[in-house]
Amino acid sequence: MWAELSRAHAGRADALTAGHRARKARGERHAVEDFLFEYYTTRPSLLRRWHPGPGVTLEPADGAPAPQHAWRWYATGPDGAVSLDVAAFLAERGDTVAFVDRLLTATASRPAFAGCFGLHEWAMVYRQGEHRHPLPLRLGQARTDEVVEAHPITCTHFDAYRFFTPAAEGLNRVRPTRASQTDLEQPGCLHANMDLHKWAGKLGPAVPGELALDCFELARDVRLLDMQASPYDVSSYGHRPVAVDTSEGKAEYVRRQRGFAERGAVLRRRLLDVCAALLATAPEERRPRAGSVTGRTVGP
């Protein structure tokens, strides 16, 4: 059974990364689709690795242990059964697990805010001669600056805010910092939902393969809207703009943003379940929330 799950996972991962791998081989770059691999340093070879998650034991096949036996943070029993070594994983990543648990719990506790209209991307090019992406601005620099100045900027995500141009920083209604991340992130934020892919990666082999790829797919879909609604002209990639400088564009942005928030809420809950399963085995001081590890065995 685990062999079939592993093959299916690898096939799904390969399909998701095919474009990026082909472009990399040709020395090309895609400003929309390659973001997940560059910014999040996602490695296709690691994304295609199937992990069963904590509490799952993989039985040997034909007398040989599952491939995971050679991977980091896995343990192999005398009978050849392989499972995640939760104690070893927590010894090295316990602080990370606890942080992810706190951040996702806090984010899930807040209502989704849908009034930012993706203007964080506009603030990243405000009054700037050179831009991060090799794409023209859809409205040109002067008109782009006017859009920024005509709208309230309300970005709660530090890793978006830190790329604001110096002239745009003071226009934001809040001042996100790394220290205030847990206090500010909210489930309507495109980048907070895209980051579920990052947190799945931080939790590494503790995240079941299906969940890891679900988070990647959400991040891929969010990234598309992020760039469609940006000031960049993405028509060269075959994408139409979501013109948030218009009422129609704002309405479309909010509709799709809410859809991503719903998908993100489900994945956030699943990641929190992973944290709970891990932290249930940790020392008391590492347990910010209750949980339990449910053991099961998967045959080959």
Long-range contacts (C-beta under 8 A, 24 or more apart in sequence): 1-298, 1-299, 1-300, 2-50, 2-52, 2-58, 2-59, 2-66, 2-298, 2-299, 2-300, 3-61, 3-300, 5-50, 5-52, 5-209, 5-298, 6-50, 6-67, 6-209, 9-48, 9-50, 9-209, 9-210, 9-213, 10-48, 10-49, 10-50, 12-213, 13-44, 13-47, 13-48, 13-213, 14-44, 14-48, 16-47, 16-213, 16-216, 16-217, 16-220, 17-44, 17-47, 17-48, 20-44, 30-237, 31-133, 31-134, 31-135, 31-227, 31-232, 31-234, 31-237, 32-223, 32-224, 32-227, 32-234, 32-237, 32-239, 33-220, 33-223, 35-223, 36-197, 36-216, 36-219, 36-220, 36-223, 40-197, 40-198, 40-201, 40-219, 42-197, 42-201, 42-216, 47-212, 47-213, 47-216, 49-209, 50-209, 51-84, 51-204, 51-205, 51-206, 51-207, 51-208, 51-209, 51-212, 52-83, 52-84, 52-208, 52-209, 52-298, 53-84, 53-206, 53-207, 53-208, 53-211, 53-274, 53-277, 54-84, 54-86, 54-206, 54-274, 54-277, 54-278, 54-293, 55-83, 55-84, 55-86, 55-277, 55-293, 55-294, 55-295, 55-296, 56-83, 56-84, 56-295, 56-296, 56-297, 56-298, 57-81, 57-82, 57-83, 57-295, 57-296, 57-297, 57-298, 58-82, 58-83, 58-297, 58-298, 58-300, 59-297, 59-298, 59-299, 59-300, 60-300, 61-300, 62-300, 66-300, 68-205, 71-205, 72-205, 73-204, 73-205, 74-205, 81-297, 84-205, 84-206, 86-206, 86-278, 86-281, 86-293, 87-281, 89-204, 89-205, 89-206, 89-278, 90-278, 90-281, 90-282, 90-286, 93-202, 93-203, 93-204, 94-282, 94-286, 96-202, 96-203, 97-203, 97-206, 97-275, 97-278, 97-279, 97-282, 97-286, 98-279, 98-286, 98-288, 100-199, 100-202, 100-203, 100-271, 100-275, 101-272, 101-275, 101-276, 101-279, 101-288, 101-289, 102-182, 102-288, 103-181, 103-182, 103-185, 103-199, 104-199, 104-268, 104-271, 104-272, 104-275, 105-272, 105-288, 105-289, 106-182, 106-183, 106-185, 107-185, 107-186, 107-187, 107-192, 107-268, 108-187, 108-265, 108-268, 108-269, 108-272, 110-185, 110-186, 110-187, 111-186, 111-187, 111-188, 112-186, 112-187, 112-188, 112-258, 112-261, 113-154, 113-156, 113-186, 113-188, 113-189, 114-188, 114-254, 114-257, 114-258, 114-261, 115-154, 116-153, 116-154, 116-155, 116-156, 116-188, 116-189, 117-151, 117-229, 117-244, 117-250, 117-253, 117-254, 118-190, 118-225, 118-226, 118-229, 118-230, 118-242, 118-244, 118-253, 119-147, 119-148, 119-151, 119-153, 119-155, 119-244, 120-153, 120-155, 120-157, 120-160, 120-161, 120-164, 120-191, 121-226, 121-227, 121-229, 121-230, 121-231, 121-232, 122-147, 122-148, 122-230, 122-231, 123-148, 123-153, 123-155, 123-164, 123-165, 123-168, 123-171, 123-172, 124-160, 124-163, 124-164, 124-165, 124-168, 125-165, 125-231, 126-164, 126-165, 126-167, 126-168, 126-171, 127-165, 127-167, 127-168, 128-165, 128-167, 131-232, 132-163, 133-232, 135-232, 135-233, 135-234, 135-236, 136-232, 136-233, 137-231, 137-232, 137-233, 138-231, 138-232, 138-233, 138-241, 138-243, 139-231, 139-245, 144-231, 147-231, 147-245, 156-184, 156-185, 156-186, 156-189, 157-184, 157-185, 157-189, 157-191, 157-192, 158-184, 159-191, 159-195, 160-191, 187-261, 187-264, 187-265, 187-268, 188-257, 188-258, 188-261, 190-222, 190-225, 190-226, 190-257, 190-260, 191-226, 192-264, 193-218, 193-219, 193-222, 193-260, 193-261, 193-263, 193-264, 194-218, 194-219, 194-222, 194-223, 194-226, 195-219, 196-264, 196-267, 196-268, 196-271, 199-271, 200-271, 203-271, 203-274, 203-275, 203-278, 206-274, 206-277, 206-278, 207-271, 207-274, 208-274, 211-267, 211-270, 211-271, 211-274, 214-267, 214-270, 215-267, 215-271, 218-260, 218-263, 218-264, 218-267, 221-260, 222-260, 225-253, 225-256, 225-257, 225-260, 229-253
